[in-house]
């Protein structure tokens, strides 16, 4: 299934009765490193002591903020990562230290853009590598098989970014064809769920917790003015709610789930094969609109306070934050990266 493979705290605290309420019978207590007394402790950073606590404890004066964002030795799975935003985010995870990032997409073999990025990652050293797997996100069994194989090969799976998605041309909502609506929802909602399941099952299997990032869109919480995209908007709204629902179910297993909602981002449009087109899986990317309707650039740019559309690299930081321990208390959230589109 996999092709183009390149080379490759626990807290202890004394328990005691707690008088705050009859609903809380016992809590773990610990003495802070600063010696300021005892307090209830439910979690601790793997980098502890950290922050002000480290300073008060007299710990070595070394920065730890970058270590919080590090993904050292972790394994990630990114769908829709043969090109576009998915590939950009896969590269960011590799740069952050992930030892292996599995890029899942529909083509049987990755394209030249992916191959160039794979070689770029290999030159970084440190054992980082990109892997490629051909699979259809609409096929639940196939996606679960991908997750199973990653788990078997790597012995863990820590990060998932479900980025595969499609957008269809303007269609009047009163005349929208049933089959076309199903096609969009099948990729954008079902495919996202099946991708999250593929990774989440492995996170639960190995018991290390993890972070799942579902790529939604600002279109999941607003309607793009003058654009008849009822299937796309509806499917992305489903992704936002899916993240909340999964976060509530998986929190006890230390698996965090969030959605990331980009605004207008200029992404390269690369036509796929006729076979892929027939299978209704080709993205109509931002570039496909702007290259044929250049007047939209000024219109879309005017819709946010920054007066421009976004770049793919401007999602690197937020996806790395969501994947890493730096966002360890963030789950069930929708993170908007839209240039302030919602602010107006």
C-alpha positions in Angstrom: 0.0 0.0 0.0 2.8 2.4 0.9 5.0 3.7 -1.9 7.9 6.1 -2.3 9.3 5.4 1.2 12.4 7.4 1.9 15.0 6.7 4.6 14.3 7.1 7.6 5.5 12.2 33.5 3.8 10.6 35.3 2.8 12.7 38.3 2.9 11.1 41.8 1.0 12.9 44.5 -0.4 12.0 47.8 -4.2 11.6 47.9 -6.2 13.0 50.8 -9.8 13.8 51.5 -10.8 17.1 50.1 -13.5 19.0 51.9 -14.6 21.3 49.1 -17.7 19.3 48.2 -19.2 15.9 48.6 -19.0 15.5 44.9 -15.2 15.6 45.0 -14.1 12.8 47.4 -10.4 12.7 46.6 -7.9 14.8 44.7 -4.2 14.5 44.2 -2.1 17.1 45.9 1.5 18.1 45.3 3.9 20.7 46.6 4.9 23.2 43.9 8.6 23.4 43.1 8.6 26.9 44.3 7.7 25.7 47.8 4.6 27.9 47.9 2.5 25.2 49.4 0.1 22.4 48.2 -2.5 22.6 45.5 -4.6 20.2 43.5 -2.8 18.8 40.5 -4.5 17.0 37.7 -1.8 17.2 35.0 1.8 18.3 34.5 3.8 19.4 31.5 6.2 16.8 30.2 8.7 19.6 30.2 8.1 20.5 33.9 9.2 22.6 35.6 8.2 25.2 33.0 7.3 28.8 32.7 7.2 30.9 35.9 7.3 27.7 38.0 10.7 26.9 36.5 12.0 30.4 37.4 10.8 30.2 41.0 12.3 26.7 41.3 15.7 27.9 40.2 15.7 25.6 37.2 18.4 26.0 34.6 17.7 29.2 32.5 17.1 27.5 29.2 14.2 28.4 26.9 11.5 25.7 26.6 8.9 27.4 24.4 10.3 25.9 21.2 10.4 22.4 22.9 6.6 22.8 23.6 6.0 23.0 19.8 8.4 20.2 19.0 7.0 16.9 17.5 10.1 14.9 18.1 9.8 11.2 17.3 6.0 11.5 16.7 4.2 10.0 13.7 1.5 11.9 11.7 -1.1 11.1 9.1 -2.3 13.9 6.7 -5.0 13.3 4.1 -5.1 15.4 0.9 -1.4 15.8 1.2 -0.2 15.1 -2.4 -0.2 18.9 -2.9 -1.8 22.1 -1.7 -2.6 22.8 1.9 -2.3 19.2 3.0 1.3 19.0 1.7 2.1 22.4 3.2 0.9 21.1 6.6 2.7 17.8 6.2 6.0 19.6 5.6 5.4 21.8 8.7 4.9 18.7 10.9 8.1 17.2 9.5 10.1 20.4 10.2 8.7 20.4 13.8 10.5 17.0 14.3 7.9 14.3 13.4 9.9 11.3 12.4 7.4 10.2 9.8 4.5 12.0 8.1 2.2 9.7 6.1 0.6 11.6 3.2 -2.6 10.0 2.0 -4.3 11.0 -1.3 -6.2 9.5 -4.2 -3.5 9.3 -7.0 -1.8 5.9 -7.2 1.6 7.7 -7.1 2.5 11.1 -5.7 3.2 14.0 -8.0 6.3 15.9 -8.7 5.5 18.6 -6.1 5.2 15.9 -3.4 8.5 14.2 -4.5 10.3 17.6 -4.3 9.0 18.1 -0.8 10.0 14.5 0.2 13.6 15.1 -1.0 13.6 18.5 0.9 12.6 16.8 4.1 15.2 14.1 3.6 17.9 16.7 3.3 16.9 18.2 6.6 18.4 15.1 8.3 17.4 13.9 11.7 15.7 10.8 10.3 12.6 12.8 9.2 10.7 11.3 6.3 7.6 11.7 4.2 5.7 8.6 3.2 2.9 8.3 0.6 -0.2 6.1 0.7 -2.8 5.9 -2.0 -6.3 5.7 -0.6 -9.8 7.1 -1.1 -10.9 9.0 2.0 -14.5 8.0 1.1 -13.6 4.4 1.7 -13.8 3.7 5.5 -12.3 0.3 5.3 -9.4 1.5 3.2 -8.7 4.4 5.5 -8.8 2.1 8.6 -6.3 -0.2 6.8 -4.0 2.8 6.3 -4.1 3.6 10.0 -3.5 -0.1 10.9 -0.4 -0.3 8.7 1.0 3.0 10.0 0.5 1.7 13.5 2.1 -1.7 12.7 5.1 -0.1 11.1 5.7 2.8 13.5 4.4 1.5 16.8 2.5 4.7 17.3 0.4 7.4 15.6 0.2 10.8 17.4 -1.1 13.4 14.9 -3.8 13.5 12.3 -4.7 16.3 9.9 -7.8 15.5 7.8 -7.3 18.0 5.0 -8.9 16.3 1.9 -11.8 18.3 0.6 -13.6 19.3 -2.6 -15.5 22.4 -3.8 -17.9 22.4 -6.7 -18.9 25.2 -9.1 -21.8 27.6 -8.3 -25.1 25.8 -8.3 -28.5 27.2 -7.3 -29.5 25.7 -4.0 -33.1 25.1 -5.2 -31.8 23.2 -8.2 -28.8 21.4 -6.6 -28.5 17.9 -7.9 -28.7 15.2 -5.3 -25.8 13.2 -6.6 -23.5 16.2 -6.6 -24.5 17.1 -3.1 -23.7 13.6 -2.0 -20.3 13.7 -3.7 -19.2 16.8 -1.8 -20.5 15.6 1.6 -18.9 12.2 1.0 -15.5 13.7 0.7 -15.8 16.7 3.0 -17.7 15.1 5.9 -17.5 11.3 5.6 -13.9 11.4 4.4 -12.9 13.6 7.3 -14.6 11.3 9.8 -13.0 8.1 8.2 -9.5 9.8 8.3 -10.0 10.8 11.9 -11.1 7.3 12.8 -8.1 5.8 11.0 -5.7 7.8 13.2 -7.8 7.9 16.4 -8.1 4.1 16.5 -4.3 3.9 16.6 -4.0 6.6 19.2 -6.4 4.7 21.4 -4.6 1.4 20.6 -1.2 2.6 21.8 -2.6 4.7 24.7 -0.3 7.7 24.1 -3.1 10.2 23.4 -2.8 12.4 20.4 -4.1 15.4 18.4 -6.6 15.3 15.6 -7.0 18.4 13.4 -10.0 18.5 11.1 -9.7 21.0 8.3 -13.0 22.9 8.0 -13.4 26.4 6.5 -14.6 29.8 7.5 -17.5 28.8 5.2 -18.6 26.4 7.9 -19.7 29.4 10.0 -20.4 32.1 7.4 -21.7 32.1 3.9 -19.3 33.4 1.2 -21.1 36.4 -0.3 -22.3 36.0 -3.9 -21.1 32.3 -4.0 -23.7 29.5 -4.3 -21.8 26.8 -2.5 -24.6 25.2 -0.4 -22.9 21.7 -0.4 -19.5 23.0 0.5 -20.7 25.3 3.3 -23.0 22.6 4.8 -20.2 20.0 4.7 -17.7 22.3 6.4 -20.2 23.2 9.1 -20.6 19.5 9.7 -16.8 19.3 10.2 -16.8 22.0 12.8 -19.5 20.2 14.8 -17.8 16.8 14.2 -14.7 18.1 15.9 -16.7 19.2 19.0 -18.5 15.9 19.2 -15.3 13.8 18.8 -13.5 16.0 21.3 -16.1 15.3 24.0 -16.0 11.5 23.4 -12.2 11.2 23.1 -11.1 13.6 25.9 -11.0 10.9 28.5 -8.6 9.0 26.3 -6.3 12.0 26.1 -7.1 12.5 22.4 -7.7 16.1 21.5 -9.8 17.1 18.5 -10.1 20.6 17.0 -11.1 22.1 13.7 -9.1 24.6 11.7 -11.1 27.0 9.5 -9.0 28.9 6.9 -10.3 31.8 5.0 -9.4 32.5 1.4 -6.0 30.9 0.8 -4.3 30.9 -2.6 -3.4 27.3 -3.3 -2.0 25.9 -6.5 -4.5 24.2 -8.8 -3.1 21.1 -10.5 -5.6 19.3 -12.8 -5.8 15.5 -12.1 -6.2 12.7 -14.5 -9.4 12.1 -16.4 -10.1 9.1 -14.3 -9.8 11.1 -11.1 -12.1 13.8 -12.6 -14.7 11.1 -13.4 -14.5 10.0 -9.8 -15.5 13.5 -8.7 -12.5 14.0 -6.5 -10.8 17.0 -8.1 -10.5 20.1 -5.9 -11.7 23.3 -7.3 -9.0 25.3 -5.5 -8.8 29.0 -4.9 -6.3 29.3 -7.7 -8.8 27.7 -10.1 -11.2 30.6 -9.4 -8.6 33.4 -9.4 -6.8 32.3 -12.5 -10.0 32.4 -14.5 -11.7 35.3 -12.7 -8.8 37.6 -11.6 -11.4 40.3 -10.5 -12.2 38.0 -7.5 -8.8 38.8 -5.9 -9.7 42.4 -5.2 -13.2 41.4 -4.0 -12.0 38.6 -1.7 -9.1 40.8 -0.4 -11.6 43.6 0.5 -13.6 41.2 2.7 -11.1 41.2 5.6 -9.2 43.8 7.6 -5.8 42.8 6.3 -6.9 43.5 2.7 -5.4 40.4 1.1 -6.0 36.7 0.9 -3.8 34.2 2.8 -0.8 32.2 1.8 -0.5 28.4 2.4 2.5 28.9 4.7 0.4 31.0 7.0 -1.2 27.8 8.3 2.1 26.2 9.3 2.3 27.7 12.7 -1.3 27.1 13.8 -1.4 23.4 12.6 2.0 22.8 14.4 0.6 24.4 17.5 -2.6 22.2 17.4 -0.5 19.1 16.8 1.9 19.8 19.6 1.9 19.9 23.4 1.8 23.7 23.2 -1.9 23.4 22.7 -2.4 20.6 25.3 -5.5 22.3 26.9 -7.2 23.1 23.6 -9.8 20.7 22.4 -13.3 21.0 20.9 -12.3 24.4 19.4 -12.6 25.9 16.0 -9.6 28.0 15.1 -10.3 30.6 12.5 -7.4 31.8 10.3 -9.2 34.1 7.9 -7.4 37.5 8.1 -10.2 38.8 10.3 -13.0 38.0 7.8 -15.4 37.3 10.7 -14.5 40.6 12.4 -16.6 42.5 9.9 
